[in-house]
Amino acid sequence: MLGKNLEKAECLPTQPSKNDWVFPSQDPLDRADFNAVEYINALFPTEQSLANIDEVVNKIRLKIRRLDDNIRTVVRGQTNVGQDGRHALEEAQKAIQQLFGKIKDIKDKAEKSEQMVKEITRDIKQLDHAKRHLTTSITTLNHLHMLAGGVDSLEAMTRRRQYGEVANLLQGVVNVLEHFQKYMGIPQIRQLSERVKAAQMELGQQILADFEEAFPSQGTKRPGGPSNVLRDACLVANVLDPRIKQEIIKKFIKQHLSEYLVLFQENQDVAWLDKIDRRYAWIKRQLVDYEEKYGRMFPHEWYMTERIAVEFCHVTRVELAKIMRTRAKEIEVKLLLFAIQRTTNFEGLMAKRFSGCTLTDGAPKKIEAPPPSTNPFLEDEPGPEMEELTMDKGDLDQPKKPKVPENPFHGIISKCFEPHLYVYIESQDKNLGELIDRFVADFKAQGPPKPNTDEGGAVLPSCADLFVYYKKCMVQCSQLSTGEPMIALTTIFQKYLREYAWKILSGNLPKTTSTSGGLTISSLLKEKEGSEVAKFTLEELCLICSILSTAEYCLATTQQLEEKLKEKVDGSLIERINLTGEMDTFSTVISNSIQLLVQDLDAACDPALTAMSKMQWQNVEHVGDQSPYVTSVILHIKQNVPIIRDNLASTRKYFTQFCIKFANSFIPKFINHLFKCKPISMVGAEQLLLDTHSLKMVLLDLPSIGSQVVRKAPASYTKIVVKGMTRAEMILKVVMAPHEPLVVFVDNLIKLLTDCNTETFQKILDMKGLKRSEQSSMLELFRQRLPTPPSASEGPGSASLTAPTPEQESSRIRKLEKLIKKRL
């Protein structure tokens, strides 16, 4: 019964008690998660401890009685709590009522105090308002007195042409009149305002009349010097309507340039481009004359000197455009460039002398130089006058300093030459055509470059000459225009880059010829070192390498040329500059050059591979040193590769491409000739395996063969050679393996040659010399076993023949391995 009750008590859910937070206790009976079974087990851990159960029960009963007494005491103590609470609540309500009464009294007293303050300050506020109104009235009356007196004085001074006093007085009158804008409804104020406007109009007309009298539009004579009256009149014009100031400036400049229009009329000799210097010399003299005579007459903030120069530029641009349209057939390139050069020089002189603020009628802007750069690799950019510049590799790709702000006067005159720049473009087209023809003639006359095995293949000098001329044209044209003429020049550049690629580079690549058939197998087997010459001569190989290096230089420099052209041209035309097609053309020349080198070496090795395939491998009786055909291949490699490597020393990446392409061409061809070696005896297969290993070692050493400095071959090239030649070795190992039992033979073949197909399997069986009747069952078994994918851990390098072989076959393979290790 006790056990069941304990089990029920154990199943009851327990919740944490807040008393644990208020009255912490270590007694297990006070815990929220009290477990009766655990508690009893703790009191009676063993059967022997049940002997004192009566004592434990008595203790618990004693504890229960104590708890009952405590509970009873607490309950009795709470009997009077309700009555005490009601009493305390009544006292609190009485205290709140008393507090509310005191607050009401304080509020009443505050309202009475506020009323008293208002009564005391009412008179003071009235006095303040009266003072403010009186001050405003006095100020307004003073302004009115000043305005009335000022208007009378202004009218009197205007009649007497006292412009010096009028300048100061008029500004004051205008300022005072602004205070009466809200009083314009008063007739007297409105009348004064109208009198001021009438005085301003009269002043404007009077000043214009004075200037017209001093500087008449008709006639050539000018007064001896400026008068003080006109100088003061300019000060008055600053206060008047801006149109008065503009009219004065316009008339003065027009009168000042009237002589220029007469001297340089369209029908005059000095108006043509060959005497353009005289125009600029004339304006320089006129500006000096103006500074001496009229410099102090006009205020400095009118920038009259700059305005005269700017108007001269506008007039000159219109006049030059008109005369060039009339005499367009007389314009020659030298004459056009002369005129443009003198004009741009004059525009640069103006940029140094003036700020250009009058071009937009805004405030003058101070031209600030860029902050000094901390980059030690920045170099000063060449000035416009430096045209004879060379274009070395990377010259166009140098870091640049921050550009100085542009010339605000650039194009103000020279823009009139832009419609006629087609003359310059056509001239450059003709010059570049003659330059390409000269390159072709020089190449034929001088012949191919001499072999250079010390510093790498020489770049054709014509290439550097072409790009130097390109840079000169680009700099020159960018000074003339950054618009459509630059696009036309870019088109000319593209045309002659393609012509250079085809006429100079591709057109001079040696042509391949058919292989002569006078060689026999016996002669190949008995050939001695140096007895056979490669298809291309040493000079032809050097020429191919030189053309390849030149095309690589042209490719890099063309890319830099494109970037420079985009910097020079207007932002809206950048998308129209694209030299990708020309860069692709040079890439094609590079690819063709590499292919020629590969074909030459490949063709030189063909007779040796043919000799290998026609040897009687079933009659080989013993394994010796490498075969003669291997010696022949190595000989050709040692003859060609060092020459190519030395001539491509400056373009190592293309030499690596040559090695990779040769390996990709030679190894499949070698395997195809290997399949033609049939039938093969066991000894013949061992000899072929030895030869294959020798070729593999030579190919791995191909990039540095014959070089004093041994470099590690690129990983990409090594991977191709190892993969291809390992496949050839695996084919020979399969040929050497016994073909019985068939299942083991086929499985091992699939492991060794993961890419094997039915055709390859047929060729291997032919190499083993099996009859067609024997091959049919093996082919059928191969087709059945082929779909099984090989394990990822099994590869050509790790797989080995596991078929049981006779003792004699094992000894032969061990002997072959020892021979290979000895050679290594």
C-alpha positions in Angstrom: 0.0 0.0 0.0 2.8 2.3 0.9 4.6 1.5 -2.3 1.5 2.3 -4.4 1.0 5.6 -2.7 4.6 6.5 -3.2 4.3 5.6 -6.9 1.3 7.9 -7.2 3.1 10.7 -5.4 6.1 10.2 -7.8 3.8 10.5 -10.8 2.2 13.8 -9.6 3.5 16.8 -11.6 5.7 19.2 -9.6 6.1 22.9 -10.2 8.8 25.2 -8.9 7.7 27.2 -5.9 8.4 30.9 -5.4 9.1 30.2 -1.8 12.4 28.9 -2.8 13.3 32.4 -3.9 12.0 34.0 -0.6 13.0 31.3 1.9 15.9 29.3 0.5 16.2 25.9 2.2 18.4 22.8 1.8 15.8 20.4 3.3 14.8 17.9 0.5 11.2 18.2 1.8 11.1 21.9 0.8 12.1 21.2 -2.8 9.6 21.8 -5.6 10.6 18.6 -7.4 10.4 16.4 -4.2 10.4 12.7 -5.0 9.1 10.5 -2.2 10.6 7.3 -3.5 14.1 8.9 -3.7 13.7 10.4 -0.3 12.7 7.0 1.3 15.5 5.3 -0.6 17.9 7.9 0.8 16.7 7.2 4.4 16.8 3.4 3.9 19.6 2.6 1.4 19.9 -1.0 2.5 17.7 -3.7 4.1 19.7 -3.5 7.3 18.7 0.1 7.7 15.0 -0.9 8.0 15.8 -1.9 11.6 15.5 1.8 12.8 12.3 2.5 10.8 10.4 3.2 14.0 12.8 5.9 15.0 12.6 7.6 11.6 8.8 7.5 11.7 8.8 9.1 15.1 11.0 11.9 13.9 8.7 12.6 10.9 5.7 12.6 13.2 7.4 15.1 15.5 8.2 17.3 12.5 4.6 17.2 11.3 3.4 18.3 14.8 5.7 21.2 14.8 4.5 22.3 11.3 0.9 22.0 12.5 1.7 24.3 15.5 3.4 26.9 13.3 0.5 26.9 10.8 -2.0 27.3 13.7 -0.1 30.2 15.1 0.1 32.0 11.7 -3.7 31.4 11.1 -4.6 32.9 14.5 -2.3 35.8 13.9 -4.2 36.7 10.7 -7.6 37.0 12.5 -7.3 40.8 13.2 -5.6 41.7 9.8 -8.9 42.7 8.1 -10.0 45.1 10.8 -6.5 46.8 10.9 -6.6 47.2 7.1 -10.0 48.9 7.1 -8.8 51.3 9.8 -5.6 52.2 7.8 -7.7 52.8 4.6 -10.0 55.3 6.4 -7.0 57.3 7.7 -5.5 57.4 4.1 -8.8 58.8 2.7 -8.9 61.5 5.3 -5.3 62.5 4.5 -6.1 62.7 0.7 -9.1 65.0 1.4 -6.9 67.4 3.5 -4.2 67.4 0.7 -6.9 68.2 -2.0 -8.1 71.2 0.1 -4.6 72.6 0.4 -4.0 72.3 -3.4 -7.2 74.2 -4.1 -6.1 77.0 -1.8 -2.7 77.3 -3.5 -4.4 77.5 -7.0 -6.8 80.3 -5.9 -3.9 82.3 -4.5 -1.9 81.8 -7.8 -4.8 83.2 -9.9 -5.1 86.2 -7.7 -1.3 86.8 -8.0 -1.5 86.6 -11.8 -4.3 89.1 -12.0 -2.3 91.5 -9.9 0.7 91.2 -12.2 -1.4 91.8 -15.3 -2.8 95.0 -13.7 0.7 96.2 -12.8 2.3 95.5 -16.3 -0.7 96.8 -18.4 0.7 100.3 -18.5 4.2 99.2 -19.1 3.2 97.3 -22.3 1.3 100.4 -23.6 4.5 102.4 -23.1 6.6 99.8 -25.0 4.2 99.8 -28.0 4.2 103.5 -28.1 8.0 103.6 -28.1 8.3 101.1 -30.9 5.7 102.9 -33.1 7.4 106.2 -32.5 10.8 104.8 -33.4 9.4 103.3 -36.6 7.7 106.6 -37.5 10.9 108.6 -37.0 13.0 106.2 -39.1 10.4 106.2 -41.9 10.3 110.0 -41.8 14.1 110.1 -42.0 14.1 107.7 -44.9 11.4 109.7 -46.6 13.4 112.9 -46.1 16.5 111.2 -47.5 14.5 109.8 -50.4 12.9 113.1 -51.3 16.2 115.0 -51.0 18.1 112.3 -52.9 15.7 112.3 -55.8 16.0 116.1 -56.1 19.8 115.9 -56.0 19.8 112.9 -58.4 17.9 114.8 -61.0 20.0 117.9 -60.6 23.3 116.0 -60.8 22.1 114.1 -63.9 21.4 117.3 -65.7 24.9 118.5 -64.8 26.5 115.1 -65.7 28.1 114.8 -62.3 28.4 111.0 -62.7 30.9 110.6 -59.8 28.4 111.9 -57.2 25.5 110.2 -59.0 27.1 106.8 -58.7 27.2 107.0 -54.9 23.9 108.8 -54.5 21.9 106.5 -56.9 22.9 103.4 -55.0 21.8 105.0 -51.7 18.5 106.1 -53.2 17.8 102.7 -54.5 18.6 101.1 -51.1 16.3 103.6 -49.3 13.5 103.1 -51.8 13.5 99.4 -50.9 12.2 100.3 -47.4 9.1 101.8 -48.9 8.0 98.8 -51.0 5.1 98.1 -48.6 4.0 101.8 -48.8 3.6 101.9 -52.5 -0.1 102.4 -52.1 0.5 105.9 -50.8 0.4 108.4 -53.8 3.4 110.5 -52.7 5.6 107.4 -52.2 4.6 106.0 -55.6 5.4 109.4 -57.2 8.9 109.3 -55.7 9.4 105.8 -57.0 8.4 106.8 -60.5 10.8 109.8 -60.3 13.6 107.5 -59.4 12.8 105.1 -62.3 12.6 108.1 -64.7 16.0 109.3 -63.4 17.5 105.9 -64.0 16.2 105.8 -67.6 17.4 109.3 -68.3 20.9 108.4 -66.9 21.0 105.3 -69.1 20.1 107.1 -72.2 22.5 110.0 -71.3 25.4 107.7 -70.7 24.8 105.8 -73.9 24.7 109.1 -75.8 28.0 110.2 -74.1 29.7 106.9 -75.2 28.3 107.2 -78.7 29.7 110.7 -78.9 33.1 109.7 -77.5 33.3 106.4 -79.6 31.2 106.9 -82.8 30.1 103.8 -84.7 31.1 105.5 -88.0 34.5 106.9 -88.6 38.0 105.7 -87.9 39.3 108.5 -85.6 39.3 107.9 -81.9 39.7 110.4 -79.1 43.1 110.8 -77.6 42.2 109.2 -74.3 39.4 108.4 -71.9 37.7 111.1 -69.9 36.9 111.2 -66.2 33.3 111.7 -67.1 33.1 108.3 -68.9 35.0 106.6 -66.1 32.4 107.8 -63.6 29.6 107.0 -66.1 30.8 103.3 -66.0 30.4 103.4 -62.2 26.8 104.6 -62.7 26.2 101.9 -65.3 27.1 99.3 -62.7 24.0 100.5 -60.6 21.7 100.8 -63.5 19.9 98.1 -65.5 22.5 95.5 -66.7 21.3 96.0 -70.2 23.0 99.5 -70.2 26.3 97.9 -69.2 26.0 95.3 -71.9 25.1 97.9 -74.5 28.2 100.0 -73.6 30.5 96.9 -73.7 29.0 95.8 -77.1 29.4 99.2 -78.7 32.9 99.8 -77.5 34.1 96.3 -78.6 32.4 96.6 -82.0 34.1 100.0 -82.5 37.4 98.7 -81.3 37.3 95.7 -83.8 36.0 97.7 -86.7 39.5 98.2 -88.0 40.2 94.4 -87.9 37.2 93.7 -90.1 38.5 96.2 -92.7 42.1 95.0 -92.7 41.3 91.3 -92.9 38.4 91.3 -95.3 37.9 88.1 -97.3 39.3 89.7 -100.5 42.5 90.8 -98.8 45.8 89.0 -99.1 46.5 88.9 -95.4 43.2 87.1 -94.8 44.4 83.7 -96.1 45.8 81.0 -93.9 49.4 81.5 -94.8 49.3 84.9 -93.1 47.2 83.9 -90.1 50.0 85.1 -87.8 49.2 88.7 -88.7 45.7 88.4 -87.2 47.1 87.3 -83.8 49.8 89.9 -83.9 47.2 92.6 -84.6 45.0 91.7 -81.6 48.1 91.6 -79.4 48.9 95.2 -80.4 45.3 96.2 -79.9 45.2 94.8 -76.4 48.4 96.5 -75.4 47.0 99.8 -76.8 43.8 99.3 -74.9 45.6 98.7 -71.6 47.5 101.9 -72.1 44.6 104.2 -73.2 41.4 102.7 -71.7 42.6 100.3 -69.0 41.5 102.7 -66.2 38.3 103.9 -67.8 36.3 100.7 -67.3 36.0 99.0 -63.9 38.2 95.9 -63.4 35.2 93.6 -62.8 34.0 94.3 -66.4 37.1 92.3 -67.7 37.1 94.4 -70.9 40.5 93.1 -72.1 39.2 89.5 -72.0 35.9 90.5 -73.6 37.7 92.2 -76.5 39.9 89.1 -77.0 36.9 86.7 -76.8 35.0 88.8 -79.4 38.0 88.8 -81.6 38.1 85.0 -81.4 34.4 84.7 -82.4 34.8 87.1 -85.3 38.0 85.3 -86.4 36.4 81.9 -86.3 33.4 83.1 -88.5 35.7 84.9 -90.9 38.1 81.9 -91.3 35.2 79.5 -91.8 33.8 81.7 -94.5 37.1 82.1 -96.4 37.9 78.4 -96.1 34.6 77.5 -97.6 35.2 79.8 -100.5 38.8 78.6 -101.1 38.5 75.0 -100.0 40.4 73.7 -103.0 43.4 75.7 -102.1 43.8 74.2 -98.7 46.9 71.9 -98.4 47.9 69.8 -95.5 51.0 71.8 -94.6 49.1 75.0 -94.8 46.2 73.6 -92.7 48.6 72.3 -90.0 50.5 75.6 -90.0 47.2 77.5 -89.4 46.0 75.1 -86.7 49.4 75.2 -84.9 49.4 79.0 -84.8 45.8 79.1 -83.7 46.2 76.6 -80.9 49.3 78.5 -79.7 47.2 81.6 -79.6 44.5 79.8 -77.6 47.0 78.6 -75.2 48.4 82.1 -74.8 44.9 83.3 -74.0 44.4 80.6 -71.4 47.6 81.9 -69.6 46.5 85.5 -69.8 42.7 85.2 -69.0 40.5 83.2 -66.7 37.7 82.5 -69.2 35.0 83.9 -66.9 33.4 86.0 -69.7 32.7 82.9 -71.8 29.8 82.0 -69.5 29.2 85.5 -68.0 29.8 84.0 -64.6 32.2 84.8 -61.8 35.8 84.2 -62.6 37.1 80.8 -61.5 40.6 80.5 -60.2 42.4 77.7 -62.0 44.1 75.5 -59.5 46.9 73.1 -60.2 46.3 69.5 -59.1 47.8 68.5 -55.7 51.3 67.0 -56.0 51.2 63.3 -56.3 53.1 61.0 -53.9 53.5 58.3 -56.5 57.2 58.1 -57.4 56.5 56.3 -60.7 54.5 59.1 -62.2 56.2 61.0 -65.0 55.4 64.4 -66.5 53.1 64.1 -69.6 54.6 65.4 -72.8 53.5 68.8 -74.0 51.7 69.4 -77.2 54.9 70.6 -78.9 56.6 67.3 -78.3 55.6 65.3 -81.3 58.7 63.2 -82.0 58.2 60.5 -79.5 59.1 56.9 -79.6 56.7 54.1 -78.7 58.4 51.4 -76.8 56.7 48.4 -75.3 54.5 49.7 -72.5 55.0 53.3 -73.4 51.3 53.8 -73.8 50.6 52.1 -70.5 52.6 54.3 -68.2 50.7 55.7 -65.1 49.8 59.3 -65.6 49.7 62.4 -63.4 46.3 64.0 -62.7 45.5 66.3 -65.6 45.6 70.1 -65.2 42.2 71.7 -65.8 41.5 72.0 -69.5 42.1 75.2 -71.5 38.7 77.1 -71.5 39.6 78.7 -74.8 40.4 75.5 -76.6 38.5 75.4 -79.9 37.2 78.9 -79.7 38.9 79.6 -83.0 40.4 76.2 -84.1 36.9 74.6 -84.2 36.5 76.2 -87.7 39.2 73.9 -89.0 37.4 70.7 -88.1 35.2 70.5 -91.3 38.4 70.6 -93.3 40.4 68.0 -91.4 39.5 65.5 -94.0 42.5 66.9 -95.9 44.7 65.8 -93.0 43.1 62.4 -92.7 43.5 61.8 -96.5 47.1 62.8 -96.2 47.8 60.4 -93.4 46.0 57.6 -95.3 48.4 58.3 -98.3 51.5 58.5 -96.0 50.6 55.3 -94.2 50.1 53.5 -97.6 53.5 54.7 -98.8 55.0 53.6 -95.4 53.6 50.1 -95.7 54.9 49.8 -99.3 58.3 51.0 -98.2 58.3 48.3 -95.4 57.5 45.7 -98.0 60.3 46.9 -100.4 62.8 47.1 -97.5 62.0 43.6 -96.4 62.5 42.2 -99.9 65.7 44.2 -100.3 67.3 43.4 -96.9 65.9 39.8 -96.7 64.9 38.0 -93.5 66.6 39.0 -90.2 69.8 37.2 -89.3 69.7 34.3 -86.8 69.8 35.7 -83.2 70.4 33.1 -80.6 71.7 35.3 -77.8 68.9 37.8 -77.0 65.9 36.1 -78.5 64.0 36.7 -81.8 64.3 40.2 -83.1 61.2 42.3 -83.6 61.0 43.7 -87.1 62.2 47.4 -87.0 59.3 48.3 -89.3 56.9 47.5 -86.5 58.3 50.1 -84.1 58.4 52.7 -87.0 54.7 52.1 -87.7 53.6 52.7 -84.1 55.9 55.7 -83.7 54.2 57.2 -86.7 50.8 56.2 -85.2 51.5 58.0 -82.0 52.7 61.1 -83.8 49.4 61.2 -85.8 47.3 60.5 -82.7 48.9 63.3 -80.7 48.7 65.7 -83.6 45.1 64.9 -84.4 44.0 65.1 -80.8 45.3 68.7 -80.7 43.2 69.5 -83.8 40.0 67.8 -82.8 38.7 65.2 -80.3 35.5 64.5 -82.3 34.8 62.8 -85.6 38.3 63.3 -87.1 39.7 61.1 -84.4 37.2 58.4 -85.4 38.2 58.7 -89.0 41.9 58.5 -88.0 41.1 55.4 -86.0 39.6 53.8 -89.1 42.8 54.6 -91.0 44.8 53.0 -88.2 42.7 49.8 -88.4 43.2 49.6 -92.2 47.0 49.7 -92.0 47.3 47.5 -89.0 45.5 44.8 -91.0 47.7 45.5 -94.0 50.8 45.3 -91.9 49.6 42.0 -90.5 49.0 40.4 -93.9 51.6 42.1 -96.1 54.6 42.2 -93.7 53.9 39.4 -91.3 51.7 36.7 -92.9 53.0 37.5 -96.4 56.6 36.7 -95.4 56.0 33.5 -93.5 57.8 30.6 -95.3 55.6 28.3 -97.3 55.4 24.6 -96.6 56.4 22.2 -99.4 55.5 18.5 -99.9 57.8 15.9 -98.5 60.3 14.4 -100.9 59.9 10.7 -101.5 63.6 9.8 -102.1 64.2 8.4 -98.6 64.0 4.6 -98.0 63.5 2.6 -94.8 67.0 1.2 -94.9 68.5 4.7 -95.2 66.5 5.9 -92.3 67.6 3.0 -90.2 71.2 3.6 -91.1 71.2 7.4 -90.9 73.9 9.1 -89.1 73.7 12.2 -86.9 73.3 15.3 -89.0 72.7 13.4 -92.2 69.2 14.8 -92.7 68.3 18.5 -92.9 65.0 19.9 -91.5 62.4 21.1 -93.9 62.9 24.8 -92.9 66.4 26.2 -93.0 67.9 28.0 -90.0 67.1 31.4 -91.5 63.5 30.4 -92.1 63.1 29.2 -88.6 64.5 32.5 -87.3 62.2 34.4 -89.6 59.1 32.6 -88.3 60.2 33.3 -84.7 60.9 37.0 -85.6 57.4 37.3 -87.2 55.9 35.7 -84.1 57.7 38.1 -81.8 56.7 41.0 -83.9 53.0 39.9 -84.0 53.1 39.6 -80.2 54.5 43.1 -79.9 51.9 44.5 -82.3 49.1 42.7 -80.3 50.2 44.3 -77.0 50.8 47.7 -78.5 47.5 47.7 -80.4 45.7 47.2 -77.1 47.5 50.1 -75.6 46.8 52.2 -78.7 43.1 51.5 -78.3 43.2 52.7 -74.6 45.1 55.9 -75.6 42.6 56.7 -78.4 39.8 56.3 -75.9 41.5 58.8 -73.6 41.9 61.3 -76.4 38.5 61.2 -78.0 35.3 62.8 -76.7 33.4 60.7 -74.1 30.4 60.3 -76.4 32.5 58.6 -79.1 34.4 56.1 -76.9 32.2 53.2 -77.9 33.1 53.7 -81.5 36.7 53.0 -80.9 37.3 49.2 -81.1 40.5 47.5 -82.3 39.5 44.0 -81.3 39.4 42.8 -84.9 43.0 44.0 -85.5 44.2 42.3 -82.3 42.5 39.1 -83.5 44.4 39.4 -86.7 47.7 39.5 -84.9 46.6 36.6 -82.8 46.0 34.7 -86.0 49.5 35.5 -87.2 50.9 34.2 -83.9 48.8 31.0 -84.1 49.9 30.4 -87.8 53.5 30.9 -86.9 53.4 28.4 -84.0 51.6 26.0 -86.3 54.3 26.3 -88.9 57.0 25.5 -86.4 55.0 22.5 -85.1 54.4 21.2 -88.7 58.1 21.6 -89.5 59.3 19.5 -86.6 56.4 17.1 -86.9 57.2 16.5 -90.6 60.9 16.0 -89.9 59.9 13.2 -87.5 57.5 11.5 -89.9 60.1 9.4 -91.8 61.4 8.0 -88.6 57.9 7.0 -87.4 57.3 5.5 -90.9 60.5 3.5 -90.5 59.3 2.3 -87.1 56.0 1.1 -88.4 57.6 -0.9 -91.3 60.2 -2.7 -89.2 59.8 -6.5 -88.7 59.1 -6.5 -85.0 58.3 -10.2 -84.9 61.9 -11.0 -85.9 63.6 -9.0 -83.2 65.6 -11.5 -81.2 67.0 -9.4 -78.3 66.4 -6.1 -76.5 69.2 -3.6 -77.1 69.8 0.1 -76.9 67.2 2.5 -78.4 66.3 2.0 -82.0 67.6 4.1 -84.9 64.3 5.8 -85.4 64.3 7.1 -81.8 67.8 8.5 -82.5 66.5 10.2 -85.6 63.5 11.8 -83.7 65.8 13.0 -80.9 68.2 14.4 -83.5 65.5 16.5 -85.2 64.3 17.7 -81.8 67.8 18.7 -80.8 68.3 20.5 -84.1 65.0 22.6 -84.1 63.9 23.2 -80.5 67.0 25.1 -79.2 66.8 27.4 -82.2 63.1 28.1 -81.6 63.6 28.5 -77.8 66.5 31.0 -78.2 64.6 33.0 -80.8 61.4 33.1 -78.6 63.3 34.0 -75.4 61.3 37.2 -75.1 58.0 35.5 -75.5 58.2 32.4 -73.3 54.5 31.8 -73.2 54.4 31.2 -77.0 57.3 28.8 -76.8 55.3 26.9 -74.2 52.4 26.9 -76.6 54.7 25.5 -79.3 55.8 22.7 -77.0 52.2 21.8 -76.1 51.0 21.8 -79.7 53.9 19.7 -80.8 53.2 17.2 -78.0 49.5 17.1 -78.9 50.5 16.4 -82.5 53.4 14.0 -82.2 52.1 11.7 -79.5 48.8 10.7 -81.2 50.8 10.2 -84.4 53.3 8.0 -82.6 50.5 5.9 -81.2 48.9 5.5 -84.6 52.2 4.3 -86.0 52.6 2.1 -83.0 49.3 0.3 -84.1 50.8 -0.3 -87.5 53.7 -2.3 -85.9 52.2 -5.8 -86.4 52.7 -8.5 -85.6 55.0 -8.0 -82.6 56.8 -10.6 -80.7 57.4 -10.5 -77.0 61.0 -9.3 -77.5 59.8 -6.7 -80.1 57.2 -5.4 -77.6 60.0 -5.1 -75.0 62.1 -3.1 -77.4 59.2 -0.9 -78.4 58.5 -0.3 -74.7 62.1 0.7 -74.2 61.9 3.1 -77.2 58.6 4.6 -75.9 60.2 5.3 -72.6 63.2 7.0 -74.2 60.9 9.2 -76.3 58.9 10.0 -73.1 62.0 11.2 -71.3 63.0 13.3 -74.3 59.6 14.9 -74.6 59.5 15.7 -70.9 62.9 17.4 -71.3 61.8 19.1 -74.5 61.4 22.7 -73.2 65.0 22.8 -71.9 66.7 20.4 -74.2 70.2 21.6 -75.3 70.1 24.5 -72.8 72.7 25.2 -70.3 70.1 26.5 -67.9 67.7 23.6 -66.9 64.2 24.8 -66.2 61.3 22.8 -64.9 58.8 22.2 -67.7 55.4 23.8 -67.3 52.9 21.6 -65.5 50.4 21.8 -68.3 52.9 20.5 -70.8 54.2 17.7 -68.5 50.6 16.5 -67.9 50.0 16.2 -71.6 53.2 14.2 -72.2 52.8 11.9 -69.2 49.2 11.1 -70.2 49.9 10.5 -73.9 53.1 8.5 -73.5 51.7 6.5 -70.6 48.9 5.4 -72.8 51.5 4.2 -75.4 53.3 2.2 -72.7 50.0 0.7 -71.5 49.2 -0.4 -75.1 52.6 -2.2 -75.3 52.1 -3.8 -71.8 48.8 -5.2 -73.0 50.5 -6.5 -76.1 53.1 -8.2 -74.0 50.5 -9.8 -71.6 49.2 -13.4 -72.4 45.7 -13.4 -73.8 44.5 -16.4 -71.8 42.4 -16.6 -69.7 40.3 -14.3 -71.8 38.3 -12.7 -69.0 41.4 -11.7 -67.0 43.0 -10.3 -70.2 40.0 -8.2 -71.1 39.5 -6.9 -67.5 43.1 -5.9 -67.2 43.0 -4.2 -70.6 40.0 -2.2 -69.6 41.8 -1.2 -66.4 44.9 -0.2 -68.2 43.2 1.6 -71.1 40.2 3.4 -69.6 39.3 5.0 -73.0 39.6 1.8 -75.0 36.9 1.0 -77.5 36.3 -1.8 -80.0 38.5 -0.3 -82.7 41.4 0.1 -80.3 40.9 -3.4 -79.0 40.9 -4.8 -82.6 44.2 -3.0 -83.3 45.8 -4.5 -80.1 44.8 -8.0 -81.1 46.3 -7.4 -84.6 49.5 -6.3 -82.9 49.5 -9.6 -80.9 49.2 -11.4 -84.3 46.0 -13.2 -83.4 43.9 -14.7 -86.2 40.5 -13.3 -87.0 38.8 -16.5 -85.8 40.4 -16.1 -82.4 39.6 -12.4 -82.3 35.8 -12.9 -82.7 35.2 -14.5 -79.3 37.5 -12.0 -77.6 35.7 -9.1 -79.2 32.4 -10.4 -78.1 33.7 -10.8 -74.5 35.1 -7.3 -74.7 31.8 -5.8 -75.7 30.1 -7.6 -72.7 32.7 -6.5 -70.2 33.1 -2.9 -71.5 30.1 -1.2 -69.9 31.5 -2.0 -66.4 33.0 1.3 -65.2 36.5 1.1 -63.9 37.2 2.0 -60.3 38.3 5.5 -59.6 41.4 4.3 -57.8 42.5 2.3 -60.8 44.3 4.2 -63.5 47.0 3.7 -66.1 49.7 4.5 -63.7 48.6 2.2 -60.9 47.1 -0.8 -62.7 49.3 -3.8 -63.4 48.9 -7.1 -65.1 47.6 -9.6 -62.5 47.1 -12.6 -64.8 49.2 -15.6 -64.0 52.1 -15.9 -66.4 54.6 -18.6 -67.0 58.0 -18.4 -65.4 59.7 -17.4 -68.6 57.4 -14.4 -69.3 58.0 -13.1 -65.7 61.7 -13.3 -66.1 61.5 -11.3 -69.4 59.5 -8.5 -67.8 61.8 -8.3 -64.8 64.8 -8.2 -67.2 63.1 -5.3 -69.1 62.4 -3.4 -65.9 66.1 -3.7 -64.9 67.2 -2.5 -68.3 64.9 0.6 -68.1 66.1 1.4 -64.5 69.7 1.1 -65.7 69.0 3.6 -68.6 67.3 6.0 -66.1 
